Amino acid sequence: MAVEELQGKYELMFILDPNMTQDETDKELESIKKFLEKNGKIFDDDIWGLRDLETKIRTNDKGYYVIYYLDFNPESITELNEFFTLNQNVLRHLLLTIPKGYEVKGYLNVVSRHEDKGEEQNLSETKVPKADKKVEAESKKDEQKADEKEEAVKDKEKKEEEKVEKPAKTKSSKKDDTKKDDSAKGDDKKDDKEEDDSKKSGKKKEELKDVDKILDDIMNDISL
């Protein structure tokens, strides 16, 4: 099927988590279709199914590949990228603009034709459209924004947890602390006063001893 170059014609590839059951995968695909059909239309699809990944993604070495061909509202591309980036069941996604004259060839159809000719099909030989630089840049930018939002949410949650662990002092607790400080100051003043009294008492005793000594000297002189 040849697709004319029209505004809003896109090829969307995404890879689903391979650890989901078939029922879970089917439900996720239905959810994705409902989202896409809010802002466009799926006019063709190409389900590759479970395949090996070239590099591991989130410790997975396999992924469930799906391609949708869309007639989609360009103004909703940012929303589309955020939807797929935040979806935990989607490992990766890529949105491409369909070039003029591109012929949609389903992967299974390509494999079938090669098998009929007795040729070994290599996935890397299947032609795919080149990514539109603007759309690809927007996709990466939106993914970055979504990551930043996720980090901001995590930081906010962390700060909330720290507040719960270290609750602010209430007015009553502050008053108690003030009373304790005043009490401690009062005890210090009492100790200082007792020390002063003790010093004064010692000084008086010394003075009395001196007076007794003087009186003893006077009595000795008189007796002589």
MOHU-V15333 format. One record per run of one state. SS is the DSSP state (h for helix, s for strand, l for the rest). FROM is the first residue (numbers start at 0). TO is the last residue. If there is no record, write none. Layout:
ss=SS from=FROM to=TO
ss=SS from=FROM to=TO
This chain:
ss=l from=0 to=0
ss=s from=1 to=1
ss=l from=2 to=7
ss=s from=8 to=15
ss=l from=16 to=20
ss=h from=21 to=37
ss=l from=38 to=38
ss=s from=39 to=56
ss=l from=57 to=58
ss=s from=59 to=71
ss=l from=72 to=72
ss=h from=73 to=85
ss=l from=86 to=88
ss=s from=89 to=96
ss=l from=97 to=101
ss=s from=102 to=102
ss=l from=103 to=105
ss=h from=106 to=115
ss=l from=116 to=121
ss=h from=122 to=124
ss=l from=125 to=131
ss=h from=132 to=164
ss=l from=165 to=169
ss=h from=170 to=222
ss=l from=223 to=223
